[in-house]
Amino acid sequence: GALKLLCALIDGSQDCFLSLIDFISQAAAREKYMKLVPPFQQIFGVLEPPLAYAALRPGLPPFARGASKADAKASLVATPEEVELHKQLLGVAQQCLTRSTEEDGLSMDFYVTFWRLSLQDIFVPTDGYEKVLSRMMNSQRQFEDTKARMERNRNFDNHSRDYKTLQRNIVRQKEVYDKVKEEHLQQKLNFEKVLARLELEKSGWFLKKDQEATQALVAEMFMPRALTSYADAMFCCKFVRLLIRMKTPGFLFLDFFNCWTLLLCMNLRGCTEREAQICGIILREMMSYVFSLRQSEKTYEQEMKDNPCFHRHHYDETQLDGPVEFAKHSEIVRAHSKWEGKIYKTLKISLESEEWTDKRNALLLLSQSCESCPVAEKFAKGVLHCVENVREREKASDLKTLANSLAVKLKACSKTWVKQEAREKAAPKSVAKPKEAPKEGAPKEGTAGATPGATPAATPGATPTATSAATPAATPPAKELPKETKDAKPKPKEEPKEKEPKEQKEQKQETKGRSKEKERDHKRRADAPRNGGDERSEKRRRGDDDAKKGDDDVVMISSHRPATGRSGAARNSLAVQPSHSDRDRSSRTVSSYGDRADRRPTAQYSRGHDRLDRRR
C-alpha cells in the first residue's frame, strides 16, 4: 500500500510540473520565458537532468541556423549568443555526468544536441496535417453549399440572423485553414534546416565504433529522456529512426536494439504506472518498425542499401581491410523473435508475481503495445494465457477489469500474429537421402516371382502339395534400415537368380494344367440338356464315363461305419481316387453323403463292379 501511494505521488507531481512548463511556454514568448527561468546551475541542482532539460528547452534559441537542405553550407555560422549558450550547457552536462561520455565513445556535442532538440525539430506529422486540412476543406464546402441554397430561396433575406452567422463561419473557417497550412509549411522548413545541420555534425558523434558507445547512448540518453514524458518517448523513437535515415556512421541497428530491450526488461519491475505506460509506447513504436522490416524483404533491402547502420559488426573505416558484411533479412527475423522472447520472459515473471505493482505494470505496458508486440504467435499465446490466468485468479477488481479488457484486445490482434516456423524457414534443412533404384534382375512387387520369399496367389482347385512343391518357404522381405543401423545389421541373404526361371516354369506348367482341366469340365457341362432334361440320367451318364477310364483308375469303398436312412438302407460313401501318375491331371474325387444321393451311389457301384468282373 505504501509503495503504491509513493508511486502515485511521484507520477502526479511530475505531471503537474510538465503541465506548468507547457502552459508557460505557450503563454509567453521565448525571451520572456528565459527571464522567468532560474540560472542553469540552480535548475540542475534542484531537478534531475531530464526534468531540468525539459524546463530549459522552450526558452533555448532554435537549433536551425537559417539554412535549408538545398544550401547546407550557407549561413551556418553560429551566433555569439548560441556559442555562449553551448558553453553553459556543456559545463552543466559535465557536472551532472559521473563519467564523461567521451570515455565511452560519444562526443559531448552529440550529448548536448540530443537533449536540446525537441519533437518538432526532427518530425513533421504530414499525415496529421493533411487529414486536418481535408476535414476543414470539406466543412468549408458544406458552408458554401448552404449559403448558395439560401440565396436561391424566394424569400431570401441577406439581413437574416442565419445568413450572417453562416458568413461569419465561412470567414473564420478560411482563416483557420490558412493558419494550419502556414504552420505546416513552417514545420517542414524548420525540419529541413535542422536536418541540414545534423548532416554536417553526424560524422563527429561516435568517437568509438564499438558496443560501449551504444550502451552509453542507451543508458545516458535514450532511456532517461524516454521515461520523462509521452512526448519525450515519441522523440526518442523518432530520433532513432532519424539516425538510421541519415546513415549515421557508428550507429548499429542490431546492437542498439539488443541494448535497449535488455534495459527495458530491467526497468519494468521497478517503474511507476506512468512509466510503465511510457515503456509500452516505446515498445510499440520501436517494434512496429522492426515488424515492418520483417514482413517485407523488399522494404528491408531498400533500408539496408548502402546504410552502415545495418552492418553486421562494428567496422573502423581506418582499419577496414576486407569486405563489409550487412545483416541479412533472415537475421532480422531471428533477432526480432529473440527480442520478443526476452520481453515475454519478463512479462511472464511479472504477471505470475504475487506483487500488485508487478502485475499492474505488466498489464499497463501490454495495453499500449499489444498491437505491435508481441506479434510472434508463440509468445503472443503465452502472454494471452498469463493474462487470462490473472483475470480468473486475481481478487483485486482493478487488475481483474484491466486483464479482461486486455484479453479482448489480444484476441482481436490475433489476426496479425506471425507463425514463427513459417517465417524462419530460411535455416537450411537436412536433405533427404534418395532411395536406391531397384536392380535390373529383381522383379517388381505384385508380379509372379517378385521376391524369392513371396508366395503366389492361391488358385481354386490347386492342391496343397503342388503349391508347397512349386514355392519355397515364405520369408517376409527385409525392411530398409536407417542410416545409423545399416552397417550394424547384416543384410538378408538373397537367393541366386538362377532359380527364378525354374520356379516361373513350374508355375506356368501348373497354371496350364489347371486351365486344361477347367476347359474339359466346361465341355462336359456343355453336353448337358439345356431344356430341363432329366438331371439324374445326366449324372448317371457322367458316372458311366468315369467308369470307362483306364486300368489306372480304381474304385474304392470307404471303410467308415455305414449309417441308415429313413428307408433303412445303408448310406455308402464312394470315392474315386486318382492314380499316382503326375501326368494324368484329369482325375477328380467324387463323394456323396446323406439322403440326398442314397440311390445314386448304389447304382454307380453295381455298374462299376460288373465291368471290373468282366475285365477279370
C-alpha positions in Angstrom: 0.0 0.0 0.0 2.8 2.5 0.9 4.7 1.7 -2.3 1.5 2.2 -4.4 0.9 5.6 -2.7 4.5 6.7 -3.3 4.4 5.8 -7.0 1.1 7.8 -7.4 2.7 10.9 -5.7 5.7 10.8 -8.0 3.6 10.5 -11.1 1.3 13.2 -10.0 4.0 15.8 -9.1 5.9 15.1 -12.4 2.7 15.5 -14.4 1.9 18.9 -12.7 5.4 20.1 -13.3 5.4 19.3 -17.0 1.9 20.8 -17.4 3.1 24.0 -15.8 6.1 24.2 -18.2 3.8 23.6 -21.2 1.4 26.3 -20.1 4.1 29.0 -19.5 5.9 28.2 -22.8 2.6 28.7 -24.8 1.6 31.8 -22.9 4.9 33.7 -23.1 7.4 34.4 -25.8 10.9 32.8 -25.8 12.7 35.8 -24.4 10.2 36.4 -21.7 10.2 32.7 -20.8 14.0 32.7 -20.3 13.7 35.6 -17.9 11.3 33.5 -15.7 13.7 30.6 -15.6 16.3 30.5 -12.8 20.0 30.1 -13.7 21.3 26.8 -15.1 23.3 25.9 -12.0 20.3 26.3 -9.8 17.9 24.3 -12.0 20.3 21.3 -12.3 21.0 21.5 -8.6 17.3 21.1 -7.7 15.9 18.9 -10.5 17.1 15.8 -12.2 18.8 16.2 -15.6 15.8 15.0 -17.7 13.4 17.4 -15.9 15.9 20.3 -15.9 16.4 20.0 -19.7 12.6 19.8 -20.1 12.3 23.1 -18.2 15.1 24.8 -20.3 14.2 23.6 -23.7 11.3 26.0 -24.6 13.5 29.0 -23.8 16.5 28.0 -25.9 17.1 29.5 -29.3 16.1 27.4 -32.3 18.6 24.7 -33.4 18.3 25.6 -37.1 20.6 28.3 -38.3 18.7 29.7 -41.2 20.0 27.3 -43.9 17.9 24.8 -45.7 18.9 21.4 -47.1 19.4 22.8 -50.6 22.2 25.2 -49.4 23.5 23.5 -46.3 26.8 25.4 -46.2 25.2 28.8 -46.4 25.0 31.0 -43.3 25.6 28.1 -40.8 28.0 30.1 -38.7 26.9 30.1 -35.0 25.9 33.5 -33.4 27.7 34.7 -30.3 24.6 34.1 -28.2 24.5 30.5 -29.4 28.2 29.9 -28.7 27.8 31.2 -25.1 24.7 29.1 -24.6 26.5 26.0 -25.9 29.4 26.5 -23.4 26.9 26.8 -20.5 25.2 23.6 -21.5 28.5 21.7 -21.8 29.6 22.9 -18.4 26.3 21.8 -16.7 26.4 18.4 -18.5 29.9 17.6 -17.4 28.9 18.4 -13.8 25.8 16.2 -13.9 27.5 13.2 -15.5 29.5 10.9 -13.3 31.6 9.9 -16.2 32.2 11.7 -19.4 30.6 10.3 -22.5 33.8 10.8 -24.4 35.4 8.0 -22.4 32.6 5.6 -23.7 32.9 6.8 -27.3 30.3 9.5 -27.6 31.1 13.2 -28.1 29.7 15.8 -25.7 28.4 17.8 -28.6 26.2 14.9 -29.5 25.0 14.6 -25.9 24.0 18.3 -25.7 22.4 18.2 -29.2 20.2 15.2 -28.1 18.9 17.0 -25.0 18.4 20.3 -26.8 16.3 19.1 -29.7 12.5 18.8 -29.4 10.0 16.6 -31.2 9.0 19.4 -33.6 12.6 19.7 -34.8 13.0 16.1 -36.0 9.5 15.1 -37.0 6.8 16.6 -39.1 3.3 15.0 -38.8 2.5 15.3 -42.5 -0.3 12.8 -42.4 -2.0 14.6 -39.5 -1.8 17.9 -41.2 -3.3 16.5 -44.4 -6.2 14.9 -42.5 -7.0 18.1 -40.7 -6.8 20.3 -43.8 -9.0 17.9 -45.8 -11.6 17.9 -43.0 -11.6 21.7 -42.9 -11.9 21.9 -46.7 -15.0 19.6 -46.6 -16.7 21.7 -43.9 -16.0 24.9 -45.8 -17.6 23.3 -48.9 -20.7 22.5 -46.9 -20.9 26.1 -45.7 -20.7 27.3 -49.3 -23.4 24.9 -50.4 -25.7 26.0 -47.6 -25.1 29.7 -48.5 -25.9 29.1 -52.2 -29.1 27.2 -51.2 -30.2 30.1 -49.0 -29.5 32.7 -51.8 -31.7 30.7 -54.3 -34.7 30.8 -52.0 -37.5 33.3 -53.0 -37.9 34.7 -49.5 -34.2 35.3 -49.2 -33.1 38.0 -46.8 -29.5 38.9 -46.6 -30.0 40.6 -43.3 -31.3 37.5 -41.5 -29.5 36.1 -38.5 -28.8 32.6 -40.0 -27.3 34.1 -43.1 -25.0 36.4 -41.2 -23.9 33.6 -38.9 -23.1 31.4 -41.9 -21.0 34.2 -43.4 -19.0 34.6 -40.2 -18.4 30.8 -40.0 -17.1 30.8 -43.6 -14.7 33.6 -42.9 -13.5 32.0 -39.7 -13.0 28.6 -41.3 -11.0 30.1 -44.1 -8.7 31.9 -41.6 -8.1 28.7 -39.6 -7.4 26.8 -42.8 -4.7 29.3 -43.8 -3.1 29.3 -40.4 -2.9 25.5 -40.3 -1.4 25.4 -43.8 1.1 28.0 -42.9 2.1 26.1 -39.8 2.6 23.0 -41.8 4.9 24.8 -44.2 6.9 26.3 -41.3 7.3 22.9 -39.7 8.7 21.5 -43.0 11.1 24.4 -43.4 12.4 24.0 -39.8 12.8 20.3 -40.3 14.9 20.8 -43.4 17.1 23.3 -41.6 17.6 21.0 -38.6 18.3 18.1 -40.9 20.9 20.1 -42.8 22.8 20.9 -39.6 22.6 17.4 -38.3 24.0 16.1 -41.6 27.1 18.3 -41.1 27.7 17.2 -37.5 26.9 13.5 -37.6 30.4 12.4 -38.5 31.8 13.5 -35.1 29.1 12.0 -32.9 30.6 8.5 -32.4 34.2 8.7 -31.4 34.5 4.9 -31.0 32.6 2.4 -33.1 32.0 -0.3 -30.6 29.4 -1.7 -28.2 30.4 0.6 -25.3 29.3 3.7 -27.3 25.9 2.1 -27.9 25.5 1.2 -24.3 26.3 4.8 -23.3 23.7 6.1 -25.8 21.0 3.9 -24.3 21.9 4.3 -20.6 22.7 8.1 -20.6 20.5 9.5 -23.3 17.7 7.3 -24.7 16.1 5.7 -21.7 16.3 8.7 -19.2 14.7 11.0 -21.6 12.1 8.5 -22.9 10.8 7.9 -19.4 10.3 11.6 -18.8 7.0 12.2 -20.7 5.0 10.8 -23.5 6.3 13.5 -25.9 9.9 12.6 -25.0 9.2 8.9 -25.6 8.0 9.7 -29.1 11.0 12.0 -29.6 13.4 9.1 -28.7 11.7 6.7 -31.1 11.7 9.2 -34.0 15.4 10.2 -33.2 16.5 6.6 -33.7 14.6 6.4 -37.0 16.3 9.7 -38.0 19.8 8.2 -37.2 19.0 5.3 -39.5 17.7 7.6 -42.2 20.8 9.8 -42.1 23.0 6.7 -42.2 24.9 7.8 -39.2 28.4 6.2 -39.0 28.9 4.3 -35.8 25.3 3.6 -35.0 24.5 -0.1 -35.3 20.8 -1.2 -35.5 21.2 -4.7 -34.1 23.5 -3.6 -31.3 21.2 -0.8 -30.3 18.1 -3.0 -30.1 19.9 -5.6 -28.1 20.9 -2.9 -25.5 17.5 -1.1 -25.1 15.4 -4.2 -24.9 17.7 -5.5 -22.1 17.4 -2.2 -20.2 13.7 -2.1 -20.7 13.3 -5.5 -19.1 15.5 -4.5 -16.2 13.5 -1.3 -15.5 10.0 -2.8 -15.9 9.7 -4.2 -12.4 11.0 -1.0 -10.7 8.9 1.7 -12.5 5.7 3.5 -11.7 2.4 3.2 -13.5 3.0 6.2 -15.7 6.5 5.0 -16.7 5.0 1.5 -17.5 2.6 3.1 -20.0 5.6 5.1 -21.4 7.5 1.8 -21.8 4.5 0.4 -23.7 4.6 3.3 -26.1 8.4 2.9 -26.7 7.8 -0.8 -27.3 5.0 -0.2 -29.7 6.9 2.4 -31.8 10.2 0.6 -31.9 8.9 -2.9 -32.5 6.5 -1.7 -35.2 9.5 -0.6 -37.3 11.2 -3.9 -36.8 8.0 -5.8 -37.7 7.7 -3.8 -40.9 11.2 -4.8 -41.9 10.4 -8.4 -41.0 7.2 -8.5 -43.0 8.7 -7.2 -46.3 12.1 -8.3 -47.5 11.9 -5.6 -50.2 11.4 -2.9 -47.7 14.4 -4.1 -45.7 16.6 -4.2 -48.8 15.7 -0.6 -49.5 16.5 0.5 -46.0 19.7 -1.6 -45.9 21.1 -0.3 -49.3 24.5 1.4 -48.6 23.4 2.1 -45.0 26.2 1.5 -42.3 23.5 1.2 -39.6 22.7 -2.3 -40.9 26.2 -3.6 -40.7 26.5 -7.0 -39.0 29.6 -5.9 -37.0 31.3 -2.7 -36.0 33.8 -1.6 -38.6 36.5 1.0 -38.2 37.0 2.9 -41.5 40.7 3.4 -40.9 41.3 -0.3 -40.3 38.9 -1.7 -42.9 40.7 -4.3 -45.0 38.1 -6.9 -46.1 34.6 -6.5 -47.5 31.8 -5.2 -45.2 29.1 -7.7 -44.2 25.5 -6.5 -43.9 22.8 -8.2 -41.8 20.5 -10.5 -43.9 16.8 -10.5 -43.8 16.7 -13.9 -42.1 18.9 -12.5 -39.3 16.5 -9.6 -38.8 13.7 -12.2 -38.4 15.6 -14.2 -35.9 16.6 -11.1 -34.0 13.0 -9.9 -33.8 12.0 -13.3 -32.4 14.9 -13.1 -29.9 13.8 -9.7 -28.6 10.2 -10.7 -28.3 11.2 -13.8 -26.4 13.3 -11.7 -24.0 10.3 -9.4 -23.3 8.0 -12.3 -23.0 10.0 -13.8 -20.2 10.0 -10.6 -18.3 6.2 -10.1 -18.7 5.6 -13.7 -17.7 7.5 -13.2 -14.4 5.6 -10.0 -13.7 2.2 -11.5 -14.5 2.9 -14.6 -12.3 4.2 -12.5 -9.4 2.3 -12.0 -6.2 3.0 -8.3 -6.1 0.2 -5.9 -7.2 2.6 -3.4 -8.7 4.4 -6.0 -10.9 1.1 -7.3 -12.3 -0.3 -3.8 -13.0 2.9 -2.6 -14.6 2.9 -5.5 -17.0 -0.8 -5.1 -17.9 -0.4 -1.4 -18.5 2.6 -2.0 -20.7 0.7 -4.6 -22.8 -2.3 -2.3 -23.1 -0.1 0.2 -25.0 2.0 -2.3 -27.1 -0.3 -5.2 -27.8 -0.8 -4.1 -31.4 3.0 -4.3 -32.2 4.4 -6.5 -29.5 4.1 -9.5 -29.1 3.3 -10.5 -32.7 5.0 -13.9 -32.8 2.3 -16.4 -32.3 4.3 -18.5 -29.9 4.9 -15.6 -27.5 1.5 -13.9 -28.0 -0.3 -17.1 -27.0 1.8 -17.3 -23.9 1.1 -13.7 -22.9 -2.6 -14.3 -23.5 -2.6 -17.3 -21.3 -0.9 -15.4 -18.5 -3.4 -12.5 -18.8 -6.3 -14.9 -18.7 -4.9 -16.5 -15.5 -4.7 -13.1 -13.9 -8.4 -12.5 -14.9 -9.5 -15.7 -13.4 -7.4 -15.9 -10.2 -6.9 -12.2 -9.2 -9.1 -10.9 -6.4 -8.4 -7.2 -6.9 -11.1 -5.7 -9.0 -8.9 -3.2 -10.9 -6.5 -5.9 -12.1 -9.3 -8.2 -13.0 -11.0 -5.5 -15.1 -7.7 -4.5 -16.8 -6.9 -8.1 -17.5 -10.3 -8.7 -19.0 -10.1 -5.7 -21.4 -6.5 -6.7 -22.4 -7.5 -10.3 -23.2 -10.2 -8.9 -25.5 -7.6 -6.7 -27.3 -5.1 -9.5 -27.6 -7.7 -11.8 -29.2 -8.7 -9.0 -31.6 -5.0 -8.7 -32.6 -4.6 -12.4 -33.2 -5.1 -11.9 -37.0 -1.8 -10.1 -37.3 0.2 -12.7 -35.4 3.0 -14.4 -37.3 3.9 -18.0 -37.1 7.5 -18.3 -36.1 8.0 -21.6 -38.0 6.7 -20.2 -41.3 9.0 -17.1 -41.1 12.1 -19.0 -40.1 12.3 -21.4 -43.0 15.5 -19.8 -44.2 17.5 -22.1 -42.0 18.8 -25.0 -44.2 17.3 -28.4 -43.6 19.0 -31.8 -43.9 18.5 -33.1 -47.4 16.7 -36.4 -47.5 18.7 -39.3 -48.9 17.3 -40.5 -52.2 16.0 -44.1 -52.4 18.1 -46.7 -54.1 16.9 -47.7 -57.6 15.8 -51.4 -58.0 18.3 -53.8 -59.6 17.9 -54.9 -63.2 17.2 -58.6 -62.4 14.9 -58.1 -59.5 11.2 -58.1 -60.4 8.7 -55.6 -59.1 6.3 -56.2 -56.3 2.9 -57.7 -57.1 4.1 -59.9 -60.0 4.9 -63.6 -60.2 8.2 -64.4 -58.7 8.7 -60.9 -57.4 10.9 -62.0 -54.5 12.3 -65.4 -53.5 10.2 -65.4 -50.3 6.9 -64.2 -51.9 4.1 -66.7 -52.0 2.0 -66.8 -55.3 -1.7 -66.3 -55.1 -3.7 -69.5 -54.4 -5.8 -70.7 -57.4 -9.1 -72.6 -56.8 -8.6 -76.3 -57.3 -4.9 -76.3 -56.5 -3.7 -79.0 -54.1 -1.6 -78.1 -51.1 1.2 -80.4 -52.2 1.6 -78.8 -55.6 1.7 -75.3 -54.1 4.3 -76.3 -51.5 6.4 -78.1 -54.0 6.4 -75.2 -56.5 7.2 -72.4 -54.0 9.8 -72.4 -51.2 9.1 -71.3 -47.6 7.8 -67.7 -47.5 10.0 -65.2 -45.7 9.0 -61.6 -45.2 11.0 -59.0 -47.2 13.6 -57.2 -45.1 12.7 -53.5 -44.4 15.1 -50.7 -45.2 17.2 -49.9 -42.1 18.0 -46.4 -41.0 21.4 -44.9 -41.9 22.7 -45.5 -38.3 22.0 -49.2 -38.2 22.7 -50.2 -41.8 26.3 -51.0 -41.0 25.5 -52.8 -37.8 22.9 -55.4 -39.0 23.7 -57.8 -41.9 21.6 -57.6 -45.0 19.2 -60.5 -45.7 20.6 -63.2 -47.9 19.2 -63.3 -51.4 18.8 -66.5 -53.4 20.7 -66.8 -56.7 19.0 -65.5 -59.7 19.3 -68.9 -61.5 16.3 -70.4 -59.6 13.9 -67.7 -60.7 13.4 -69.1 -64.3 12.8 -72.6 -63.0 10.2 -71.5 -60.5 8.4 -69.5 -63.1 8.5 -72.5 -65.5 6.9 -74.8 -62.8 4.2 -72.2 -62.0 3.4 -71.8 -65.7 3.0 -75.6 -66.2 0.8 -75.9 -63.1 -1.4 -73.0 -64.4 -1.6 -74.6 -67.8 -2.8 -77.9 -66.3 -5.5 -76.2 -64.3 -6.7 -74.3 -67.3 -7.0 -77.6 -69.3 -8.9 -79.3 -66.6 -11.4 -76.3 -66.4 -11.8 -76.4 -70.2 -12.6 -80.1 -70.1 -15.2 -79.7 -67.4 -16.7 -76.8 -69.3 -17.1 -79.1 -72.4 -18.7 -81.8 -70.3 -21.2 -79.4 -68.9 -22.0 -78.0 -72.4 -23.3 -81.5 -73.4 -25.9 -81.5 -70.7 -29.6 -80.9 -71.9 -30.5 -77.2 -71.7 -34.3 -77.6 -71.9 -34.9 -79.1 -68.5 -33.9 -82.7 -69.1 -33.6 -85.4 -66.6 -30.8 -84.4 -64.3 -30.4 -87.8 -62.8 -29.9 -89.5 -66.1 -27.2 -86.9 -67.0 -25.3 -87.6 -63.8 -25.5 -91.4 -64.4 -24.0 -90.8 -67.9 -21.2 -89.0 -66.2 -20.6 -91.9 -63.9 -20.5 -94.2 -66.9 -17.9 -92.1 -68.5 -15.8 -92.1 -65.3 -16.1 -95.9 -65.2 -14.7 -96.3 -68.7 -11.3 -94.9 -67.7 -8.1 -96.9 -67.9 -6.8 -99.5 -65.7 -5.0 -97.0 -63.6 -8.4 -95.9 -62.0 -9.5 -97.9 -59.1 -12.9 -97.8 -57.3 -12.5 -97.9 -53.6 -15.2 -98.1 -50.9 -14.6 -96.1 -47.7 -14.3 -98.1 -44.5 -16.3 -95.8 -42.2 -19.3 -97.1 -40.4 -22.5 -97.1 -42.6 -25.5 -95.1 -41.5 -29.1 -96.0 -42.0 -31.6 -93.6 -43.5 -35.3 -93.3 -43.2 -35.8 -96.3 -45.5 -33.4 -98.5 -43.6 -30.9 -98.7 -46.4 -27.2 -98.1 -45.6 -25.7 -94.9 -46.8 -22.4 -95.5 -48.5 -19.5 -93.2 -49.3 -17.8 -93.7 -52.7 -14.6 -92.0 -53.6 -12.7 -92.1 -56.9 -9.1 -91.5 -56.1 -6.5 -90.7 -58.8 -3.5 -92.8 -59.6 0.0 -91.9 -58.6 0.8 -90.6 -62.0 1.5 -86.9 -62.1 0.9 -86.6 -65.8 -2.8 -87.5 -65.6 -4.4 -84.3 -64.3 -7.9 -85.3 -65.2 -8.7 -87.4 -62.2 -11.1 -86.0 -59.6 -12.7 -87.0 -56.3 -16.4 -87.7 -56.1 -18.1 -88.2 -52.7 -21.7 -88.3 -51.6 -23.2 -88.4 -48.2 -26.7 -88.5 -46.7 -30.1 -89.0 -48.1 -29.6 -86.6 -51.0 -27.9 -89.3 -53.1 -28.8 -92.6 -51.4 -29.8 -94.3 -54.7 -27.1 -92.8 -56.8 -24.0 -94.4 -55.2 -25.7 -97.9 -55.3 -26.3 -97.8 -59.0 -22.9 -96.4 -59.7 -21.2 -99.1 -57.5 -23.1 -102.0 -59.2 -22.2 -101.0 -62.8 -18.6 -100.4 -61.9 -18.4 -103.7 -60.1 -19.9 -105.6 -63.2 -17.4 -104.0 -65.5 -14.5 -105.0 -63.2 -15.7 -108.6 -63.2 -15.9 -108.8 -67.0 -12.3 -107.4 -67.3 -11.0 -110.0 -64.9 
